[in-house]
């Protein structure tokens, strides 16, 4: 799947979806079109996937099971 992106210098391109994380991490793109929402996502304003996000809430991806005493 290819995604429509806009680079920091305002050029537009289509990139493979699996390259999006790296482009976000390297801050090479300004925005990308999110087909599931039918809109452009600005990586400086909107919540996006990728590395380096500022999330201070509880970890929800790991399965934390309470310890049980035997």
N, C-alpha and C positions, 0 to 999 in steps of 0.2 A: 504494500500500500504506500502511495506517495502522498505527502502533505505539502500544502502550499505554505511557504515561509516568506517573511520579509526580513532581510538582513539589516544590520545597523545603518548601512549606507543607503537604505531604501530600495535596494535591488530586490526583485522577486525571483523565486525559484521553486522547484518542486524537489523534495528530498525524500528518501526512503524513511518510513516511520521509525525504523530502528536507529536512525542517525539523529533523531530529534533530541534525545537526552544529552548527547555530546555537544550539540550546537547550543543547547540551553546552558549546560555547564560552562562552556567556553565563552558564553555571552556573545555569541556571534550573530544571533538573530534578535530582532526587535519584537516580532510577533509571528504567530502561526495560526492557520485556520483550523479550528476544531470542528470537523464535520458533524460530530454527535450533537453539538450545540448550535451548529449553523452560524458560527460567528468567529471573528478574529479574537485571539487571546494575546494580550500584551504581557510579556514575561516579567515586566517591571511592576505591573499592577495586579494582574490576576493570579490565582493559584495555579501552579503548573507542576508537572512532574519534573523529576531531575534531582540533581545533587545540589546541596547548599541552601536548602530552604530554611527559614527561620521558624520552626515549629517548636513551641515550648510545652505542648500538652503531653498527656500520657501516651506511652508507646502502645499502639493498637495492632501492630502487625505481628508481634510475637505472641505466642500462646503461653501466657503466664498461668500456670496451674498452682493453686495454693498447696503449700507443703502440708502433708498429713503426718501425724505422729502414729507410729505403729505400736 
